[in-house]
Amino acid sequence: MFVDRVLIELRAGKGGDGCSSMRREKYVPRGGPDGGDGGDGASIVLEAKVGVNSLAAYANQRLFRANKGQPGQGSLRHGKKGRDQKLLVPPGTTVIDADQHFVIKDMKHHGEQFVIAKGGKGGRGNAHFKSSVNRSPRECTPGEEGETRFVILELKSIADVGFIGKPNAGKSTLLSHITSARPEIADYPFTTKHPNLGIVELSGERSFVAADIPGLIEGASEGVGLGHEFLRHVERAGLLVHLVEPFPVDQTDPIENYRAIRTELQEYDPSLAERDQIVVVSKSEMEGSSEIQKALQEEIGETVYLLSAIQGDGIGELLEEIMRRVEVRREQLIAAGEQVVVGRESSREPVKSSKKKRLPPHLHGPTAALSNEMQAKDFELEPEIDPSHGETK
């Protein structure tokens, strides 16, 4: 299940109460106060981790409560601190305050973490209040309450390239041919119901992350269809690949379809309409696709690519152009001092385990070379050497 927006309640742990205690022990005439402090309550920490792909873990559980600190005890024994509770979210998660609707934190990078709800401080025991004037204090303080926050977690997929277009334009088919992702594909509109991400690996170490966005229709920026829920997933994509179906099933004009999608992007976020884009006419195996390509080139005044994902025509040329533009954008981000985001687990180097795998007894030692063809009787015994005389026996 893909979940990209949840409302959750976070309650940090309460601090432990301080202890009021007096030392009463034989042969110790001046025991005095010995109440220990309470332990601090546990905090709730959010951490962005590569490999966590959605917010499904928070779909059914809306309340997260951290452990409280333990109270102090006599003999100056302090209470145990609560262990912080860590909640993992995908990179690209925006944390929004549910009451004031302001962005608390935008977690873009792997390993980024911060305390979203701080635990309460532990109370003080009566030993803290001892002074030259007050030799036998009885007062102690209770632990502080932990923070309680209502937050909205909103996922905006981190991808270098976003595939957009009308339903059934061939976005999922293209993604399945150039990556290992396996989105649902069928011959009817709205097959894709949530964004799909995949890594495109070219020659050498060149690669980029592509996202297949559910099909957009007119009115998507106002909540019509599925586009309103998932348009935010293209906000982080530095490059948009706009796929246009040459002969739509609903008999609509492909040029008008292109204009409609551009209008929806403009109305949702004006910066999306100004984003770098590549226009592609998909399903070029259909007759008349080249005429649609020429008409689109006259419409936008830029090169329009012709593509057939099923036959594999035009894929190599398109990927090289996408990779070139992605590398240019990455250089611009690095020059501006920003960190290039790594958004998927497979794009990171695997961690090599230092622990050696233990072999079973028959695969190491004297019996390792034995087999059906090589029996023990076939081995020639080496002459033994007497260590005292250096002579063979």
PENOR-V767488 format. One record per pair of residues at least 4 apart in sequence whose C-alpha atoms are under 8 Angstrom apart, sorted by the first residue. I is the first residue (numbers start at 1). J is the second residue. If there is no record, write none. Layout:
# PENOR-V767488
i=I j=J
i=I j=J
This chain:
# PENOR-V767488
i=1 j=56
i=2 j=54
i=2 j=55
i=2 j=56
i=2 j=194
i=3 j=54
i=3 j=55
i=3 j=56
i=3 j=59
i=4 j=54
i=4 j=55
i=4 j=56
i=4 j=153
i=4 j=154
i=4 j=155
i=4 j=156
i=5 j=55
i=5 j=152
i=5 j=153
i=5 j=154
i=5 j=155
i=6 j=55
i=6 j=58
i=6 j=59
i=6 j=152
i=6 j=153
i=6 j=154
i=7 j=62
i=7 j=98
i=7 j=150
i=7 j=151
i=7 j=152
i=7 j=153
i=8 j=58
i=8 j=61
i=8 j=62
i=8 j=63
i=8 j=64
i=8 j=150
i=8 j=151
i=8 j=152
i=8 j=153
i=9 j=62
i=9 j=63
i=9 j=64
i=9 j=148
i=9 j=149
i=9 j=150
i=9 j=151
i=10 j=44
i=10 j=63
i=10 j=64
i=10 j=65
i=10 j=117
i=10 j=147
i=10 j=148
i=10 j=149
i=10 j=150
i=10 j=151
i=11 j=44
i=11 j=63
i=11 j=64
i=11 j=65
i=11 j=66
i=11 j=117
i=11 j=146
i=11 j=147
i=11 j=148
i=11 j=149
i=12 j=41
i=12 j=42
i=12 j=43
i=12 j=44
i=12 j=65
i=12 j=66
i=12 j=67
i=12 j=68
i=12 j=117
i=12 j=118
i=12 j=119
i=12 j=120
i=12 j=145
i=12 j=146
i=12 j=147
i=12 j=148
i=13 j=40
i=13 j=41
i=13 j=42
i=13 j=43
i=13 j=65
i=13 j=66
i=13 j=67
i=13 j=68
i=13 j=69
i=13 j=82
i=13 j=118
i=13 j=119
i=13 j=120
i=13 j=145
i=13 j=146
i=13 j=147
i=14 j=40
i=14 j=41
i=14 j=42
i=14 j=67
i=14 j=68
i=14 j=69
i=14 j=119
i=14 j=120
i=14 j=121
i=14 j=122
i=14 j=143
i=14 j=144
i=14 j=145
i=14 j=146
i=15 j=38
i=15 j=39
i=15 j=40
i=15 j=41
i=15 j=68
i=15 j=69
i=15 j=70
i=15 j=71
i=15 j=119
i=15 j=120
i=15 j=121
i=15 j=122
i=15 j=123
i=15 j=142
i=15 j=143
i=15 j=144
i=15 j=145
i=15 j=146
i=16 j=37
i=16 j=38
i=16 j=39
i=16 j=40
i=16 j=41
i=16 j=68
i=16 j=69
i=16 j=70
i=16 j=71
i=16 j=72
i=16 j=79
i=16 j=121
i=16 j=122
i=16 j=123
i=16 j=142
i=16 j=143
i=16 j=144
i=17 j=37
i=17 j=38
i=17 j=39
i=17 j=70
i=17 j=71
i=17 j=72
i=17 j=122
i=17 j=123
i=17 j=124
i=17 j=125
i=17 j=141
i=17 j=142
i=17 j=143
i=18 j=35
i=18 j=36
i=18 j=37
i=18 j=38
i=18 j=71
i=18 j=72
i=18 j=73
i=18 j=122
i=18 j=123
i=18 j=124
i=18 j=125
i=18 j=126
i=18 j=140
i=18 j=141
i=18 j=142
i=18 j=143
i=19 j=35
i=19 j=36
i=19 j=37
i=19 j=38
i=19 j=71
i=19 j=72
i=19 j=73
i=19 j=74
i=19 j=124
i=19 j=125
i=19 j=126
i=19 j=140
i=20 j=33
i=20 j=34
i=20 j=35
i=20 j=36
i=20 j=73
i=20 j=74
i=20 j=125
i=20 j=126
i=20 j=127
i=20 j=138
i=20 j=139
i=20 j=140
i=21 j=33
i=21 j=34
i=21 j=35
i=21 j=73
i=21 j=74
i=21 j=75
i=21 j=126
i=21 j=138
i=22 j=31
i=22 j=32
i=22 j=33
i=22 j=34
i=22 j=35
i=22 j=74
i=22 j=136
i=23 j=31
i=23 j=32
i=23 j=33
i=23 j=34
i=23 j=74
i=23 j=75
i=24 j=28
i=24 j=31
i=24 j=32
i=25 j=29
i=25 j=31
i=32 j=135
i=32 j=136
i=33 j=126
i=33 j=127
i=33 j=130
i=33 j=136
i=33 j=137
i=33 j=138
i=34 j=74
i=34 j=75
i=34 j=76
i=34 j=125
i=34 j=126
i=34 j=127
i=35 j=72
i=35 j=73
i=35 j=74
i=35 j=75
i=35 j=76
i=35 j=77
i=35 j=125
i=35 j=126
i=35 j=127
i=36 j=72
i=36 j=73
i=36 j=74
i=36 j=75
i=36 j=76
i=36 j=77
i=36 j=78
i=36 j=79
i=36 j=124
i=36 j=125
i=36 j=126
i=36 j=127
i=37 j=71
i=37 j=72
i=37 j=73
i=37 j=76
i=37 j=77
i=37 j=78
i=37 j=79
i=37 j=122
i=37 j=123
i=37 j=124
i=37 j=125
i=38 j=69
i=38 j=70
i=38 j=71
i=38 j=72
i=38 j=78
i=38 j=79
i=38 j=80
i=38 j=81
i=38 j=122
i=38 j=123
i=38 j=124
i=38 j=125
i=38 j=143
i=39 j=69
i=39 j=70
i=39 j=71
i=39 j=72
i=39 j=78
i=39 j=79
i=39 j=80
i=39 j=81
i=39 j=82
i=39 j=121
i=39 j=122
i=39 j=123
i=40 j=68
i=40 j=69
i=40 j=70
i=40 j=80
i=40 j=81
i=40 j=82
i=40 j=119
i=40 j=120
i=40 j=121
i=40 j=122
i=40 j=143
i=41 j=66
i=41 j=67
i=41 j=68
i=41 j=69
i=41 j=81
i=41 j=82
i=41 j=83
i=41 j=119
i=41 j=120
i=41 j=121
i=41 j=122
i=41 j=146
i=42 j=66
i=42 j=67
i=42 j=68
i=42 j=69
i=42 j=81
i=42 j=82
i=42 j=83
i=42 j=84
i=42 j=85
i=42 j=118
i=42 j=119
i=42 j=120
i=43 j=66
i=43 j=82
i=43 j=83
i=43 j=84
i=43 j=85
i=43 j=115
i=43 j=116
i=43 j=117
i=43 j=118
i=43 j=119
i=43 j=146
i=44 j=66
i=44 j=84
i=44 j=85
i=44 j=86
i=44 j=87
i=44 j=115
i=44 j=116
i=44 j=117
i=44 j=118
i=44 j=119
i=45 j=84
i=45 j=85
i=45 j=86
i=45 j=87
i=45 j=113
i=45 j=114
i=45 j=115
i=45 j=116
i=45 j=117
i=46 j=86
i=46 j=87
i=46 j=88
i=46 j=89
i=46 j=113
i=46 j=114
i=46 j=115
i=46 j=116
i=47 j=86
i=47 j=87
i=47 j=88
i=47 j=89
i=47 j=111
i=47 j=112
i=47 j=113
i=47 j=114
i=48 j=88
i=48 j=89
i=48 j=90
i=48 j=91
i=48 j=92
i=48 j=93
i=48 j=107
i=48 j=108
i=48 j=109
i=48 j=110
i=48 j=111
i=48 j=112
i=48 j=113
i=49 j=88
i=49 j=89
i=49 j=90
i=49 j=91
i=49 j=110
i=49 j=111
i=49 j=112
i=50 j=90
i=50 j=91
i=50 j=110
i=50 j=111
i=50 j=343
i=50 j=344
i=50 j=345
i=51 j=90
i=51 j=344
i=51 j=345
i=52 j=88
i=52 j=89
i=52 j=90
i=52 j=91
i=53 j=89
i=53 j=90
i=54 j=89
i=54 j=90
i=54 j=155
i=55 j=59
i=55 j=89
i=55 j=90
i=55 j=153
i=55 j=155
i=56 j=60
i=57 j=61
i=58 j=62
i=66 j=82
i=66 j=83
i=66 j=84
i=66 j=85
i=67 j=82
i=67 j=83
i=67 j=84
i=67 j=85
i=68 j=81
i=68 j=82
i=68 j=119
i=69 j=79
i=69 j=80
i=69 j=81
i=69 j=82
i=69 j=122
i=70 j=79
i=70 j=80
i=70 j=81
i=70 j=82
i=71 j=78
i=71 j=79
i=71 j=80
i=71 j=122
i=71 j=123
i=72 j=76
i=72 j=77
i=72 j=78
i=72 j=79
i=72 j=125
i=73 j=77
i=73 j=78
i=73 j=79
i=76 j=127
i=89 j=93
i=90 j=155
i=91 j=107
i=91 j=108
i=91 j=109
i=91 j=110
i=91 j=157
i=91 j=158
i=91 j=343
i=92 j=106
i=92 j=107
i=92 j=108
i=92 j=109
i=92 j=155
i=92 j=156
i=92 j=157
i=92 j=158
i=93 j=106
i=93 j=107
i=93 j=108
i=93 j=153
i=93 j=154
i=93 j=155
i=93 j=156
i=93 j=157
i=94 j=103
i=94 j=104
i=94 j=105
i=94 j=106
i=94 j=107
i=94 j=153
i=94 j=154
i=94 j=155
i=94 j=156
i=95 j=103
i=95 j=104
i=95 j=105
i=95 j=106
i=95 j=107
i=95 j=151
i=95 j=152
i=95 j=153
i=95 j=154
i=96 j=101
i=96 j=102
i=96 j=103
i=96 j=104
i=96 j=105
i=96 j=151
i=96 j=152
i=96 j=153
i=96 j=154
i=97 j=101
i=97 j=102
i=97 j=103
i=97 j=104
i=97 j=149
i=97 j=150
i=97 j=151
i=97 j=152
i=98 j=102
i=98 j=150
i=98 j=151
i=98 j=152
i=99 j=150
i=99 j=151
i=107 j=112
i=107 j=113
i=108 j=112
i=108 j=158
i=108 j=341
i=109 j=341
i=109 j=342
i=109 j=343
i=110 j=342
i=110 j=343
i=117 j=146
i=117 j=147
i=117 j=148
i=117 j=149
i=118 j=146
i=118 j=147
i=119 j=145
i=119 j=146
i=119 j=147
i=120 j=143
i=120 j=144
i=120 j=145
i=120 j=146
i=120 j=147
i=121 j=143
i=121 j=144
i=121 j=145
i=121 j=146
i=122 j=142
i=122 j=143
i=122 j=144
i=123 j=140
i=123 j=141
i=123 j=142
i=123 j=143
i=123 j=144
i=124 j=128
i=124 j=140
i=124 j=141
i=124 j=142
i=124 j=143
i=125 j=129
i=125 j=139
i=125 j=140
i=125 j=141
i=126 j=130
i=126 j=137
i=126 j=138
i=126 j=139
i=126 j=140
i=127 j=137
i=129 j=134
i=129 j=137
i=129 j=139
i=130 j=134
i=130 j=135
i=130 j=136
i=130 j=137
i=131 j=135
i=155 j=233
i=156 j=232
i=156 j=233
i=156 j=234
i=156 j=235
i=156 j=236
i=157 j=211
i=157 j=233
i=157 j=234
i=157 j=236
i=158 j=209
i=158 j=233
i=158 j=236
i=158 j=237
i=158 j=341
i=158 j=343
i=159 j=197
i=159 j=208
i=159 j=209
i=159 j=210
i=159 j=211
i=159 j=234
i=159 j=236
i=159 j=237
i=159 j=238
i=159 j=343
i=160 j=208
i=160 j=209
i=160 j=210
i=160 j=236
i=160 j=237
i=160 j=238
i=160 j=239
i=160 j=326
i=161 j=208
i=161 j=209
i=161 j=210
i=161 j=211
i=161 j=237
i=161 j=238
i=161 j=239
i=161 j=240
i=161 j=241
i=161 j=326
i=162 j=210
i=162 j=211
i=162 j=212
i=162 j=213
i=162 j=234
i=162 j=237
i=162 j=238
i=162 j=239
i=162 j=240
i=162 j=241
i=163 j=171
i=163 j=210
i=163 j=211
i=163 j=212
i=163 j=213
i=163 j=240
i=163 j=241
i=163 j=242
i=163 j=243
i=164 j=171
i=164 j=212
i=164 j=213
i=164 j=214
i=164 j=215
i=164 j=216
i=164 j=240
i=164 j=241
i=164 j=242
i=164 j=243
i=165 j=169
i=165 j=171
i=165 j=215
i=165 j=216
i=165 j=242
i=165 j=243
i=165 j=244
i=165 j=258
i=165 j=261
i=166 j=215
i=166 j=216
i=166 j=217
i=166 j=243
i=166 j=244
i=166 j=245
i=166 j=257
i=166 j=261
i=167 j=189
i=167 j=190
i=167 j=191
i=167 j=214
i=167 j=215
i=167 j=216
i=167 j=217
i=168 j=187
i=168 j=188
i=168 j=189
i=168 j=190
i=168 j=191
i=168 j=215
i=168 j=245
i=169 j=215
i=169 j=243
i=169 j=244
i=169 j=245
i=169 j=248
i=169 j=282
i=170 j=174
i=170 j=243
i=170 j=245
i=170 j=282
i=170 j=283
i=170 j=309
i=171 j=175
i=171 j=212
i=171 j=213
i=171 j=243
i=172 j=176
i=172 j=183
i=172 j=184
i=172 j=185
i=172 j=192
i=172 j=212
i=173 j=177
i=173 j=183
i=173 j=185
i=173 j=309
i=173 j=310
i=174 j=178
i=174 j=309
i=175 j=179
i=175 j=181
i=175 j=182
i=175 j=183
i=175 j=198
i=175 j=210
i=175 j=211
i=175 j=212
i=176 j=180
i=176 j=181
i=176 j=182
i=176 j=183
i=177 j=309
i=178 j=200
i=179 j=198
i=179 j=199
i=179 j=200
i=179 j=201
i=180 j=198
i=180 j=199
i=181 j=196
i=181 j=197
i=181 j=198
i=183 j=192
i=183 j=196
i=184 j=191
i=184 j=192
i=185 j=191
i=185 j=192
i=186 j=191
i=189 j=215
i=190 j=214
i=190 j=215
i=192 j=213
i=192 j=214
i=192 j=215
i=193 j=214
i=193 j=226
i=194 j=213
i=194 j=214
i=194 j=230
i=195 j=211
i=195 j=212
i=195 j=213
i=195 j=214
i=195 j=230
i=195 j=233
i=196 j=211
i=196 j=212
i=196 j=213
i=197 j=209
i=197 j=210
i=197 j=211
i=197 j=212
i=198 j=209
i=198 j=210
i=198 j=211
i=199 j=207
i=199 j=208
i=199 j=209
i=199 j=210
i=199 j=344
i=199 j=347
i=200 j=207
i=200 j=208
i=200 j=209
i=200 j=210
i=201 j=205
i=201 j=206
i=201 j=207
i=201 j=208
i=202 j=206
i=202 j=207
i=206 j=323
i=207 j=323
i=208 j=323
i=208 j=326
i=209 j=343
i=209 j=344
i=213 j=230
i=213 j=231
i=213 j=233
i=213 j=234
i=214 j=226
i=214 j=227
i=214 j=230
i=215 j=226
i=215 j=227
i=216 j=220
i=216 j=225
i=216 j=226
i=216 j=227
i=216 j=261
i=217 j=224
i=217 j=225
i=217 j=227
i=217 j=260
i=217 j=261
i=218 j=224
i=218 j=260
i=218 j=261
i=218 j=264
i=219 j=223
i=219 j=224
i=219 j=225
i=219 j=264
i=220 j=224
i=220 j=225
i=220 j=226
i=220 j=227
i=220 j=228
i=220 j=264
i=221 j=227
i=221 j=228
i=221 j=231
i=221 j=264
i=221 j=265
i=221 j=267
i=221 j=268
i=222 j=228
i=223 j=227
i=223 j=228
i=223 j=229
i=224 j=228
i=226 j=230
i=227 j=231
i=228 j=232
i=230 j=234
i=231 j=235
i=231 j=268
i=233 j=237
i=234 j=240
i=235 j=272
i=238 j=275
i=238 j=276
i=238 j=326
i=238 j=329
i=239 j=275
i=239 j=276
i=239 j=277
i=239 j=278
i=239 j=325
i=239 j=326
i=240 j=275
i=240 j=276
i=240 j=277
i=240 j=278
i=241 j=277
i=241 j=278
i=241 j=279
i=241 j=280
i=242 j=277
i=242 j=278
i=242 j=279
i=242 j=280
i=243 j=279
i=243 j=280
i=243 j=281
i=243 j=282
i=244 j=254
i=244 j=257
i=244 j=258
i=244 j=279
i=244 j=280
i=244 j=281
i=244 j=282
i=245 j=254
i=245 j=281
i=245 j=282
i=245 j=283
i=246 j=254
i=246 j=281
i=246 j=282
i=246 j=283
i=246 j=284
i=246 j=288
i=246 j=289
i=246 j=292
i=247 j=251
i=247 j=252
i=247 j=253
i=247 j=254
i=248 j=252
i=248 j=253
i=248 j=254
i=252 j=256
i=252 j=257
i=253 j=257
i=254 j=258
i=254 j=292
i=255 j=259
i=255 j=295
i=255 j=296
i=256 j=260
i=257 j=261
i=258 j=262
i=259 j=263
i=260 j=264
i=261 j=265
i=262 j=266
i=262 j=273
i=263 j=267
i=263 j=273
i=264 j=268
i=265 j=269
i=265 j=270
i=265 j=272
i=265 j=273
i=266 j=270
i=266 j=271
i=266 j=272
i=266 j=273
i=269 j=273
i=270 j=274
i=271 j=275
i=278 j=304
i=278 j=305
i=279 j=303
i=279 j=304
i=279 j=305
i=280 j=304
i=280 j=305
i=280 j=306
i=280 j=307
i=281 j=289
i=281 j=292
i=281 j=293
i=281 j=304
i=281 j=305
i=281 j=306
i=281 j=307
i=282 j=306
i=282 j=307
i=282 j=308
i=282 j=309
i=283 j=289
i=283 j=307
i=283 j=308
i=283 j=309
i=283 j=310
i=284 j=289
i=284 j=290
i=284 j=306
i=284 j=307
i=284 j=308
i=285 j=289
i=285 j=308
i=285 j=311
i=288 j=292
i=289 j=293
i=289 j=306
i=290 j=294
i=290 j=306
i=291 j=295
i=292 j=296
i=293 j=297
i=293 j=304
i=293 j=305
i=293 j=306
i=294 j=298
i=294 j=304
i=295 j=299
i=296 j=300
i=296 j=301
i=296 j=304
i=297 j=301
i=297 j=302
i=297 j=303
i=297 j=304
i=298 j=302
i=305 j=314
i=305 j=318
i=306 j=314
i=307 j=312
i=307 j=313
i=307 j=314
i=307 j=315
i=308 j=312
i=308 j=313
i=308 j=314
i=308 j=315
i=309 j=313
i=309 j=315
i=314 j=318
i=315 j=319
i=316 j=320
i=317 j=321
i=318 j=322
i=319 j=323
i=320 j=324
i=321 j=325
i=322 j=326
i=323 j=327
i=324 j=328
i=325 j=329
i=326 j=330
i=327 j=331
i=328 j=332
i=329 j=333
i=330 j=334
i=330 j=340
i=331 j=335
i=332 j=336
i=333 j=337
i=333 j=338
i=333 j=339
i=333 j=340
i=334 j=338
i=334 j=339
i=334 j=340
i=342 j=347
i=342 j=348
i=343 j=347
i=344 j=348
i=359 j=363
i=359 j=364
i=360 j=364
i=361 j=365
i=362 j=367
i=362 j=368
i=363 j=367
i=363 j=368
i=363 j=369
i=364 j=368
i=369 j=374
i=370 j=374
i=370 j=375
i=370 j=376
i=371 j=375
i=374 j=378
i=374 j=379
i=375 j=379
i=383 j=392
i=383 j=393
i=384 j=392
i=384 j=393
i=385 j=390
i=385 j=391
i=385 j=392
i=385 j=393
i=386 j=390
i=386 j=391
i=386 j=392
i=386 j=393
i=387 j=391
